[in-house]
Amino acid sequence: MKKSAVINWALFLLLCFIWGSSFILMKEGLRQMTPLEVAAIRMISAGTILLPFALKKIKNIPSFQFLMIVLSGLLGSFFPAILFCVAETKINSALAAMLNSLTPLFVLLTGLLFFKLTPSRNSLLGIFIGLTGLLLLFFHKGLHTEQSSILYSGFILLATLCYGLNVNIIHTHLKGISSLQIASVAFVSLLPVSIAMLWWQNPSFFQFESKAYILAFTASAVLGVFGTAIASILFYMLLKRAGALFSSMVTYGIPVVAVGWGLVANEPITAGELAGLFIILAGVYLANKKEAV
């Protein structure tokens, strides 16, 4: 395997782990906070840690690309952060992670509709195979549970649509901008609205009243630093190296990690779920494989 491919797969697996763990952190934050509080803390933490980089990079970005970066921040992070937190008040984290795997379909669909994307047969077949593995995981984990809700599952689907648009915007309009520039400027530009949202939700937020509240805050902040700021930089690196479709298929590995967290919590993992994992990775490989000429 070529060195570039090894790096791409290393980024892929690291992102699967970070984002696959994010759903548990969201759930922990929601134990003591509202969805908007968790989402706001996530965005504020990401913007704060990247502020020094943004101050150095922002003046070198042309006006149009700056607007595209702000739009990328809204579609790729701000709106999905809110939608996922709202959804997880009614559905479990594993189900949210599984629904998130629909992102590659929305990358493909929005690419076809708005960005003149021409997918290969391998890409289409790989997505189909990946979805087959996803469905196997989905039904073994239990779609029809007390926590399931069609309405709240719809919030996840809307978030994946945002992700699909964001991936194509970055791939089309921000090729000349570094990953660190995109992430830092995007999240810093979201600081004012995120702070305002947190203040609107809870003006006395910084009056920590219990250890449980501190734990929820810490989980939300860790989610912002690792699951948003650092992960976004890694994702933009992967996007520029490997392309839109392969990068978006990180979402196929996310539910595998979410199921892995179930092992830590002593939840049984079935042979069907392991089969789903194998099928998903096969789909990712096929979608990334170049067709013979």
Secondary structure, DSSP 4 states (H G I P E B T S, - for coil): --HHHHHHHHHHHHHHHHHHHHHHHHHHHTTTS-HHHHHHHHHHHHHHHHHHHHHHHGGGS-HHHHHHHHHHHIIIIIHHHHHHHHHTTTS-HHHHHHHHTTHHHHHHHHHHHHS-----HHHHHHHHHHHHHHHHHHHHH-SSSTT--HHHHHHHHHHHHHHHHHHHHHHHH-TTS-HHHHHHHHHHHTHHHHHHHHHHH-TTTT----HHHHHHHHHHHHHHIIIIIIHHHHHHHHHHHH-HHHHHTHHHHHHHHHHHHHHHTT----HHHHHHHHHHHHHHHHHHSPPP-
